[in-house]
Structure formats: structure tokens, C-alpha cells
């Protein structure tokens, strides 16, 4: 199988599709991208997320940290539509999306990744990218039409190739995903997310399970794309994200207990107390 060559991504003296796409958004006035008000999630008698208020502005990068079991991933599941909230409201660019299905949130520009890499091992790198791009086109398509959709759409090929190049996988385009290392699979998942042209990208522990070299490569990609989109990242490796995020939010027992500039947040007594005995805060500057 041969990948159909896309039209040139960079015209002479011009911009690639990603750059042009994101600059169109950046030309708009800075605005509030996402807002959660009184967001809660109960599982029987367990309160996983408790009346959380949260917002993020356009082109801001926010980190969410907290001990295991503090409600971070459940909060992401509420934002992305995987879980319905018990109470509260979510707006995305001013529109109420509280009860909108997750696939429709993707089509509106909210894209996420997961703690455990979620890709199709039986497909090639290129097929993973194209399949996702076809599925989440702006216009909803039926399952039958999705199965019969052509994969040679020029815009889709260009976006997928640009994303694949951005995460450094163009030389592995035709390799089965099952043959990739875990680090490359993580890069592929991030590439899939970027190929969907997100306005808001939610990353759930993207550095988990990676070597130091792989972590550096993922952070390099995130540093390059953060200026062109809005980013929220959950991460336990605190020392790796303090220079990436503009604002840090600390979650404990289902609610945010502190937020602000990373250095200020990590010196707060309440933050140190919730990590006490876990040895994580003391490692952030190492």
C-alpha cells in the first residue's frame, strides 16, 4: 500500500495547513474556551468530583495535578462527555454542552487522549490517522457512510500527513501499530488528536510509562503546539510540566484546593499537605 502524496504542506514562503488553521483562530479576540460550574459526579455514595468550578481561556495551557484518586480523570471524563454529570454545567465557547455526546464534542473541537494509549494495533500508523479524521469530520456521518467513505480526500490526507510529521512518525507511516514501542504509540495518539484540528486539547497523563528521552520528545511537541491551541494536561511528573503550563490547578478529594502560577502553587502549605508522605512535591524541582 502506498500513501497518496498530499499537496505541498508548505508553499514557498507560505504556511502549512496547521499554521494557517490555528492563525485564523488566533486572529480572533481572546475568549473563554471552557467553563465548568458546580460540576459534580457521584458513584452511589462516593463523591468523585464535588462542585468543581473551572475555566480556561484561549491559548492558555493549564496543568492539573493531585494525588491518585483525587478525581482528575473523572473530571476529564465529565468535560469530554464520557460521563454525565450528577450536577453542574459545562460551556464550550459559550455554548452549553453539558449533555452533548462525546463524539459531538470532538466535532466542536474538544479532543482528548487517555492514560492508557488508545490506538488500533491491527492498523498502520497512517490508517489510524486517516480513520480518525474520516470519523470526526465536521458534518456527522452515519455508520454505513463512514464504512464507505473514501480515504483519499485531499484535506484529510494533508492534515494527517502534517500531524504525522509533527510527531516524527512519517518514516513509520506503513508500519503496523502493534510493532511500535509504547513511546511511539503515545506519539501516534497525540498525532491523531492534533490531526482533528482541536480548539481544546485534553491530555491525560501523556508522559506516563515513557522513558526520559521519550518524555523530552513529547514535551518538545507540546511546546511547539501550545501557542496555537488551548491545552489542559493531567500529569504526575510535576518537574516535567512546570515550564510547560501557564497555570497549575491542584485537585484533592474531588475539588480544586489551589491554583495559580506553578512556583507559587507548589509552595503552598495546603498543596504540600495533600502530597505529604508521597514524596512527589519534593521531587518537582529535581
Order of alpha helices (4+ residues) and beta strands (2+ residues): alpha-beta-beta-beta-alpha-beta-beta-alpha-beta-alpha-alpha-alpha-alpha-beta-alpha-beta-alpha-beta-beta-alpha-alpha
